């Protein structure tokens, strides 16, 4: 089990927007490009990259989804108090 996850995400306010972005990703769209264009999080400017984080550093729903995924997985939409996230796990370690 990974001790750290590196993830990127796209944060939007509405589930239909998250669903639409997820469909684009399933169709082969570039995650980083979509994050730059659509994410309301400041990390969007970096293609959604949040860097590495350990458990208990993110809100529970986000953490649960990120740590359950494997490297390369894109999961979501995941609802938190901040909105709807699409999460891409880019690396794990530990």
Secondary structure as a PSIPRED ss2 file (coil, helix, strand):
# PSIPRED VFORMAT (PSIPRED V4.0)

   1 X C   1.000  0.000  0.000
   2 X C   1.000  0.000  0.000
   3 X C   1.000  0.000  0.000
   4 X E   0.000  0.000  1.000
   5 X E   0.000  0.000  1.000
   6 X E   0.000  0.000  1.000
   7 X E   0.000  0.000  1.000
   8 X E   0.000  0.000  1.000
   9 X E   0.000  0.000  1.000
  10 X E   0.000  0.000  1.000
  11 X E   0.000  0.000  1.000
  12 X E   0.000  0.000  1.000
  13 X C   1.000  0.000  0.000
  14 X C   1.000  0.000  0.000
  15 X H   0.000  1.000  0.000
  16 X H   0.000  1.000  0.000
  17 X H   0.000  1.000  0.000
  18 X H   0.000  1.000  0.000
  19 X H   0.000  1.000  0.000
  20 X H   0.000  1.000  0.000
  21 X H   0.000  1.000  0.000
  22 X H   0.000  1.000  0.000
  23 X H   0.000  1.000  0.000
  24 X H   0.000  1.000  0.000
  25 X H   0.000  1.000  0.000
  26 X H   0.000  1.000  0.000
  27 X C   1.000  0.000  0.000
  28 X C   1.000  0.000  0.000
  29 X C   1.000  0.000  0.000
  30 X C   1.000  0.000  0.000
  31 X H   0.000  1.000  0.000
  32 X H   0.000  1.000  0.000
  33 X H   0.000  1.000  0.000
  34 X H   0.000  1.000  0.000
  35 X H   0.000  1.000  0.000
  36 X H   0.000  1.000  0.000
  37 X H   0.000  1.000  0.000
  38 X H   0.000  1.000  0.000
  39 X C   1.000  0.000  0.000
  40 X C   1.000  0.000  0.000
  41 X C   1.000  0.000  0.000
  42 X H   0.000  1.000  0.000
  43 X H   0.000  1.000  0.000
  44 X H   0.000  1.000  0.000
  45 X H   0.000  1.000  0.000
  46 X H   0.000  1.000  0.000
  47 X C   1.000  0.000  0.000
  48 X C   1.000  0.000  0.000
  49 X E   0.000  0.000  1.000
  50 X E   0.000  0.000  1.000
  51 X E   0.000  0.000  1.000
  52 X E   0.000  0.000  1.000
  53 X E   0.000  0.000  1.000
  54 X E   0.000  0.000  1.000
  55 X C   1.000  0.000  0.000
  56 X C   1.000  0.000  0.000
  57 X C   1.000  0.000  0.000
  58 X C   1.000  0.000  0.000
  59 X C   1.000  0.000  0.000
  60 X H   0.000  1.000  0.000
  61 X H   0.000  1.000  0.000
  62 X H   0.000  1.000  0.000
  63 X H   0.000  1.000  0.000
  64 X H   0.000  1.000  0.000
  65 X H   0.000  1.000  0.000
  66 X H   0.000  1.000  0.000
  67 X H   0.000  1.000  0.000
  68 X H   0.000  1.000  0.000
  69 X C   1.000  0.000  0.000
  70 X C   1.000  0.000  0.000
  71 X C   1.000  0.000  0.000
  72 X C   1.000  0.000  0.000
  73 X C   1.000  0.000  0.000
  74 X E   0.000  0.000  1.000
  75 X E   0.000  0.000  1.000
  76 X E   0.000  0.000  1.000
  77 X E   0.000  0.000  1.000
  78 X E   0.000  0.000  1.000
  79 X E   0.000  0.000  1.000
  80 X E   0.000  0.000  1.000
  81 X C   1.000  0.000  0.000
  82 X C   1.000  0.000  0.000
  83 X E   0.000  0.000  1.000
  84 X E   0.000  0.000  1.000
  85 X E   0.000  0.000  1.000
  86 X E   0.000  0.000  1.000
  87 X E   0.000  0.000  1.000
  88 X E   0.000  0.000  1.000
  89 X E   0.000  0.000  1.000
  90 X E   0.000  0.000  1.000
  91 X E   0.000  0.000  1.000
  92 X E   0.000  0.000  1.000
  93 X E   0.000  0.000  1.000
  94 X C   1.000  0.000  0.000
